[in-house]
Amino acid sequence: MAEIDALRGFALLGILLVNAAMMAGPYGLGSVHDPGASALDRTVEGLLQTFVVGKFYLMFSFLFGYSFTLQLAAADRAAGRPVPRLLRRSLGLLALGVLHAVLLYVGDILITYAVLGLVLVAARGCSPRAARRAAGLLYGCTSALMLLVGSVSLFLSDAESADLDAELAADFPDLVAGYRGDAAAVLRTNLDQLPDALLASLLMSGFVLAAFLVGLYCGKLRLLADAAVDRTRLRRVCLLGAAAGLPGGLFMALAASGPLGARWTALGQVVGMVTAPALTAAYVCGTLLLLRGPRGARLTALLAPAGRMALTNYLSQSLVMALVFTGYGLALYDRLPPAVVTAGACALYGVQLALSARLMTRFRYGPVEWLLRAVTVGHAPGRDRGGA
C-alpha cells in the first residue's frame, strides 16, 4: 500500500530529527537546561519540540498497528496459523532492538514494539469498536497519570529545580568522556544508560499501545485503503488536530527551551506528550490529503521507497550518527550546535530518500526487512522484485 509506505517514509524524518538531537550531546532537546546554549540553539530546539518531539514515534506506532492487520491477513493466507509467525516476527524485532540499543543508540523503539506487539497478537480477534475503546481508555489513564506526576514539579522553587538540573548535569562529563572514547567505552556507556532508557520506554508504553490499538481499529476497517475517504473529514481532523496539538507543543518548547524556568520543564514535557497524538493525527490526515492531491503521485514516489525499507533506514540512521558522534568514528559528541545537527539530519534524510528509491527499483525488500521476513516466515524470501 503506497500511502502507508509514504506515511512511514515521512515519519522517518521526524524520528531522525529527534534521535539526532539526542545522540549529539547530553542536553538533548532541553531535558536539562544548557547554560551555554545560544539563542539560535534554543530556537532550533523550540521548533523541534513544538512540531516534532513526541509526534512521529506515535505515527510509526499507529502504522505498526495498522500494518499488523495486513500481516495477520498475509499469515492467514499463507499458512492458516498466524500466531507462530507473528511471534517469530516479535522475537526478530526484539533481537534487533537489543543489538541496536547496546551497539548504537539506547533510545531504541524496537524493543518496545516487540514486547507491546504481543498485545496485538492477543487482541487480534477483537472488534474495531473494542480496539478503539481500549485505546481511549489507555490514553486517558496514561495522560492523567503523567499530568499528575508532571504537576508535582510546580511545587518546587526555581532554585530547587536548578539544583535538580545540576545534579543531573553532574553525570554529563562521564557521558562525554564515554562517547568520545574508544569502542569499548561507547559500549559501556550505552549499557550504563540502558536502564534509564528502558524506564523511559515503560513510561511511554501507554501512549505507544494506544497508538497501536488506533492503528488496529483503522486497519480492521481498512480506512487507509479507501482512496475515496471524504476529503472534508480529513481536513476537519487535520485542522482540529493542529488546533489541539500545536498549543501543547508550544508550551513544551517554552518550558524546556524558553523563558518559563526550570520548574516548568517536566510539566511542559508531559503536556507536550499528552497533546502530541492530536498533532500526529493532523500530520497523518494532512499527508493523506497531499498524497491524494494533484501532486500526490510525485510525493508518493519520493517518500514510499524509504517507507518500504523503513527498518533498514531507521537502523542505518543510528549507525551513521554513531559514526559521527561517538568514538566509533568522529567522536563529535557535545561538539556541534543544534542547528548544525538538524541540518545534517535533513541532509542524511535526503540521501536516504535517494538511496531508497534506487534500491527499491531493484529489490523487493531492504536488507533488514529481508532478514526480518526470513525470521518471520521461516525461510529465505526472494530478494529480487519477482521473489516470493
Disulfide bonds with the S-S distance in Angstrom:
none
